[in-house]
Amino acid sequence: MSADTGAIRPAVERRREELIAFARRAVQAASLPGQERAVQELIAERLGELGLDVTILPVRFDRLRGHPAFGDDGFSPDARIDVIGRWRGSGGGRSLILNGHVDVVAPGDETLWTESPWSGAVRDGRLYGRGSCDMKSGLVSGIFALAVLRDLGWSPAGDIVVESVIGEESGGAGTLAAIVEGIRADGAIILEPTSLDLCPVQSGALTFRLTVPGRAAHGALRQHGVSAIEKFSLLHAAILELERDRHERHRHPLYDEPDWVAPISIGTIRGGEWHSTVPDLVVAEGRFGVFPGESVAVAREALEAAVARAAAADPWLREHPPLITWFEGQFESGETPADHPLIATLGAAHQRVLGRGARIRGVPYGSDLRLFTHHAKMPAVLYGPGDVALAHTVNEWITVDEIIAAVTVLATAIAEWSGTGR
């Protein structure tokens, strides 16, 4: 079977109802971090039904802890699993990994959702639920691309590997476990929601905690205390200035918004014990963006130096310096050259199926792409259905038609990349 015979599109349509039903089941299997086993068992069963060699890979922190990319996300160190499915090629073709994560972020206040975050409801051509966009539909698209190719009697020349991994949202332990296990290929497509744009470059993101001391006093005698909230405000202003300065000095041609390549964001602030007491402590946590090509060490030093300069200019903070600690997700940046054959093959399949050229762009967030490019020494690209702006939101959704389009493009690209087996 040739990748451009026109047989793929109708074969995808024949699988449409089954595909959407399976995507709904995946969403309905709630998979918060540490609770992914049910959906992983669902994925393993489907890969087995397709005739792939299925391996259950325990994600063991004792095997990962010494790796430079490992970050302890605080969840179980040995009870979580990856599911690896391998379609063995006959030889002589290029191998490919289709990678997707099944862990999802918490839904927040469920009363804000129109239906349960785990409903998997389909309405007006949209699939709803936590993980529908980020990124179970992408993973399902990759699995069904292989199902369609099997339907058509195609077999690969190079191995095709499906990696259903855990832990992406909190540092990438699942993909790292697969890399440490020695799983490699000639390229990887990470099925993140990119609106079917080709994204071969990602910024990094480092999670940090900023602890700011003050001195408690009665609120009516504020002049005798030192408000940690006020001191944090000084440091926050310096951090925002650092963000502006860094973006003046870093530019990348694949980013449409050059001032938002590596944002710095404060996500949580905790301070004070009583409304009428001057707060003696503020703890703020956030993410620090890493520019493509910038090392983690250089990025960390930039924040630490900016906070130290601001503290040195304040009499209280000079004597009571704030503390920065780095914890949880520590995402490096990552990049595959835009002219790599993997990008060309996927772009050509996109053009053939959708009748328009694929947009090539960088993304300002961390992903598992950097694990492939830095630590597996492999080319990788983000490509999948769904708008990332809908990820992590209330009433998260994805269009059914975009899932179908992704399956069709992926099946076309896989056949072209691997070549037909003997």
N, C-alpha and C positions, 0 to 999 in steps of 0.2 A: 504494500500500500504506500502510495506517495503522500506526502504531507499536503499536497494541493489538489487532490482528486475531487474535492467537493463532497466526499462521503462523510466527513466528520460532522458537519452541521446537522444533517437530518438524524444522524446517530445520537447526537446530543439531545435533540428534541424528543426522541423516543425514550430517553431516560429522564425527561424533565420532571415528571410527577414523583418518581422515585427519589430523584436528587433533592427536591424541595422537602419531601417527607423526611429524608435523612438529615438534612440541615436543621429541620425543626427539632428532631430528636436530640441532635447535638446541643442546641441551645437549651432545651429543656433539662439536659443533664448539667445542673448547676456545678460549676467547676472553679470556685474560688481557690486561691492558693492553698495547697495542702488538701484539697478536696477534689482532685482531678481524676481519681481512679475510675469512677463510673463512666465518664466520657471516654477515657482511654480504653476501657474494655469494649465500649461501643465501636471505637475506631479499629481496634485490633480485630474484632469480629468481622468487620467489613473488609479489611485488607486480606484476611484469610479467605473470605468468600471469593475474592478476586484472584486467588491462587498465588498471592505473594508469599514469600518466606517471611514470617512474622517473628520478631524477637521482642521480648519484654526486657527493657534495659532499666534496672534500678538506678535511680539518681542518688548516689552515695557521696555525701560531703567528705567522708574520709578519703575518697579517691580524688576529690577536686580541690581540697583545701590548699594544697601547695601550688596550685596553678596561678599564674599572675592575673588571670581574668576572673578568678573566683571571687564571689562576694556572698557571704552568709546572709540569706534573706530572712532568717529567723524562723523558717518553717521546718518541717520534719527533715532531719539530716539523712534519712534512709528509707522512708516509707513511700516516696513518690516514684513514679515510673514514666519513662519514655516508651513509645511504641514505634518500632522500626519495621517497615515493610520493604522488602527488596524484590524487584522484578529482575531476574538475572538475564543479562544479555548474552547473545551467542558469541560475542567477541568482535573486536575491531571497531566498535563505535565509541562515541563519547558518553561518559556516564553523567548522571544528573541527580541532584538531591532536590526534592520538593519539601520545604520545611514550613511548619506552622505550629503555633502554640495554642494550647487549649485552656490555659489559665486565663481568668478574667478578673477585672477589678470589681470591687464591691458595688452594688447598685445604689447605695445611699438610701435616702428616705423613700421607701417603696410606695408610700402614699402619693408620691408625685408621679408615679407611673400610671398610664392609662389602664394597663393590665399588669399582671405579675411580670417581673423582669425575666422570669423563666417560662413564659407562656409559649414562646415560639410561634406566636400568632402570625398568620398571613392575611393581610388586608390591603386591598387596592394595589396589589403588585409588590407589596413590601413585606419582608420578614422582620419581625420585631423580637427584641429580647437582648439581654446582656450577652455579649459575645457574638451576636448575629453579624455585626460589622467587624469587630476586632476580636478574633479573626477566624471564627469557626467556619464561616462561609467560604473564606479563602482556602482553608485546609480541605473542606469538602469539595471545592472546585478541583483541586489537584487530584484527589482520590477518584473523582468521577471522570476526569480526563483519562486516567488509566483504564477505567471501566469501559469507556467508549472505544478506546484503542483496542482493547480485548474483543469487544463486540465485532469490530471490523476485521478481526483475524490478524492484526498486526502484532509483531513481536520485536523487541529492541535488540540492536546490536550491542549497545552499551548498557550497563546496569542502570535501572531507575529506582531510586530509593525515596520512600516517603518517611519523613521524620515528624511524628506527632509528639511535641515536646511540652514540658511544663516549665514554669518559672521565668518566662520571658519578661513579664511585667515587673519582676522584682530582682532582675540581674542576669538572667540567662543561664541558670544552672542546667536546664534540660539540654539545650543545644551544646553547652560546654561538655556535658557528660558524653554526648555522642561523639564529639571531637576527641575527647580523651580516650574513648573506646577505639578510636582509629578509623571511624567512618569518614571516608573522603570520596570526592567525585571530581569530574572535570568542571563542574559548575553547580551553583545552587540558586534556585528561585525561592525566595522567602515570600510567602503568600499573604503578606500584610495588606491592609486596605490602602490602596494608592489611587483609587478611581481609575484603575487600569493605565496609570502612568508608569513609565519605566524609571525607577529610582535607584541608581547605582551608587549613590553617596548619601551618607547619613552623618549628621552631627553627633557628638557624644553628649552625655548628661551625667553629672556627678551629684549624688545626694549628699547634702551637708547639713550639719547642725551648728547653729551659732548661739552660744550661751553668753548672755550679757548680765553682769552683776550690777546691783544698785545697793541702796541702803534704806532699810525700812524706817518709817516714822509715821506718826499720826497724820492723817490727811489734813487736819487743821493746822498742822505745824510742818507743812510741806518743805519749808525752807531748811529744816533740819535733816531732811532725808535726801536721797538721790534716786530719782525715778529711773528704773531700768528700762521702762517703756520709752522715756525721752532719750536715753542713751542709745537704745536700739534705733530710734528714728534717725539719729546722726549717722549710724552705720548703714542703715538702709539707703539713705541719700547717697552715701559713698558707693554703695553697691550698684545703684542705678547709674551713677556717673561712670563707673567702671564698664558697665554694659555698653553704654554709648561709645566710650573710648575704644573698646575692643572692636566694635563693629566698624569704626572708622579705619582701623588698621588691617582688617581681614575682609577679603572679598573672594567669592567663588562664582564662576560663570554659570553654574547650574541652579542657582538660587534666585527666584523671582523677587524676593523681598530681602535685599542685602542687609537691612537693619535688624533682621530677625532670624539670622542663621543659627545663633547659639544663645538663646535667651537665658536670662537669669530670673528665677521666679521664687518668691517666698510662698510656701504652701501652707504652713501652719505657724501660729504664734501662740505661746502660752505665757502668761505673766500675771502676777498679782494674786493675792490671797483674799483680799477684802476690799470692798468699795471705798472704805475710808482709811486705807493704809497705803502709804507710798510703796510701790512694788520694789522688792529687792532682787528680783530675778526675772529675766525674760529668756525663753528658749524658743528660737525660731528655726524651722527646718525648710529647706528648699532644694531646688535643682540648679546646678551651674552648668551652662552650656559649654561644650567643647567644640571648637571649630574643626572642620575637616583638615587633616594634616597636623593638627596640634596634639602634642602629647598630653596625657593625663597629668603628668608631673608639672608641666608648664602651666596648665590650666589651674591646678590647685594653687600653685605659687602666686598666680595673679590675684585670686580672691584673698588669700592670706595676706599678701602685701598691701592690698587696698584697705582691708580692715585694720591692719596694723598702722598704716599711715593715718587713717581717720582717728584711731584710738590715741595715737601719739599727740594729736592736736587738741585733745580734750583733757583737762587736768584730772578729772576723776578716772577716765578710762586709761590714762597713761599709768596711773598707779594701780588700777584694778583691770587689767587687760581682759578683753573678751576672748573666748575660746572657740575655735573652729574644729569640729571633728567630721570625718568623712565616714559614711556608713551606707549599708544596704547597696542599692544599685550604683555601680561605677562603670558607666558605659563609655568606652572609647569611641572615637569617631571611626569611620570606615569608608573605603572607597574602592570601587572597581572602575578602571578606565572606561569612559563612555564609548570608546571605539572597540571594546573587547568583542570577540565573536559571539559570546553569550548574549550580549545586548543586541547585536545585529540580528541574531536568529530570532529572539523574542520580538524584536521590533518588526521584523519582516512578517512574522505570524500575525501580529496585531494588525498590520496593514492589510494583509490578505483577508482576514476575517471581518474586520470592521470597516475597511475601505477608507481608512485615514491613518496618517502617520502617528506613531506613538509619541507623546510628549515625554521628553527626558528631563528629569529635574532631581534636585537634591531635597532631602527632608531634614527638618530641624530637630528631630527627636532621635533618641537612641533606639536601637533594635539589635537583633541577633546578627545582622549583617557583619558587624565589626568582628564577631567571633570567627566567622568564615575567612574574612580577608586578612586578619592579623594572626590568628592562631591555627587555622587549618591551611593557610596559604592558598586559598581558593578564590576564584571570582564568584561574586554573588550579586544579586539584584533583588530589590523589593518590587513585587508586581502582584496585584490582586484586586478583587472587587471590593467596593465600599469606599465611602468618604471618611477619612480619618477624623474629620471635624465632628462626626457623629459618634466616634469612639468615646467611651467613658461618660456618656451623657445619659440623661433621663430619656426613656423611650427610644433607645438605640435601635437603628433599623438599617436595612440594606434592600436594594431593589432586586427582585427575582431575575429580571432581565439582565442585570449586570453579572449576576452569578452565572447565568447561562452563557453569556459572552465570554466570561473568564474560562469556563470549561472548554469552550471551542478554541480559544486562542492557545490555551495551555496544551491541549491535545495536538494541535498543529505544530507548536514549537517543540514539544517532546519528540514527535516523529522526525522532525527535521534535524534536531540536535543529535539524537542518538543514532539515527540511521536504522534501516530495516534489517532485522536479524536474518540469519540464514535458515 
